[in-house]
């Protein structure tokens, strides 16, 4: 099993909102942590595909100019009928 890197900061992901029915039953307030570049267990694979690029942006000091807080980026899962928004 891979060990977290001490050089890569931990990134917390929080379920911000759920519209519809998440197929993995993610709930508002649920948290996941990428520890030193290692993906968390229990996070939906489909959502993870949209979260990973954003998490890497933050891990290496990047930002998205449209976000009010430069340390936070919001993304949503790819299911448009059952939208789960994550704060990274």
Secondary structure in CASP SS format (residue, H / E / C, confidence):
PFRMAT SS
TARGET T0000
AUTHOR 0000-0000-0000
METHOD secondary structure of the structure
MODEL  1
X C 1.00
X C 1.00
X C 1.00
X C 1.00
X C 1.00
X C 1.00
X C 1.00
X C 1.00
X C 1.00
X C 1.00
X E 1.00
X E 1.00
X E 1.00
X E 1.00
X E 1.00
X E 1.00
X E 1.00
X E 1.00
X E 1.00
X C 1.00
X C 1.00
X C 1.00
X C 1.00
X C 1.00
X C 1.00
X C 1.00
X C 1.00
X C 1.00
X C 1.00
X C 1.00
X E 1.00
X E 1.00
X E 1.00
X E 1.00
X E 1.00
X C 1.00
X C 1.00
X E 1.00
X C 1.00
X C 1.00
X C 1.00
X C 1.00
X C 1.00
X C 1.00
X H 1.00
X H 1.00
X H 1.00
X H 1.00
X H 1.00
X H 1.00
X H 1.00
X H 1.00
X H 1.00
X H 1.00
X H 1.00
X H 1.00
X H 1.00
X H 1.00
X H 1.00
X C 1.00
X C 1.00
X C 1.00
X C 1.00
X C 1.00
X C 1.00
X C 1.00
X C 1.00
X C 1.00
X C 1.00
X C 1.00
X C 1.00
X C 1.00
X C 1.00
X E 1.00
X E 1.00
X E 1.00
X C 1.00
X C 1.00
X C 1.00
X C 1.00
X C 1.00
X C 1.00
X E 1.00
X E 1.00
X E 1.00
X E 1.00
X E 1.00
X C 1.00
END
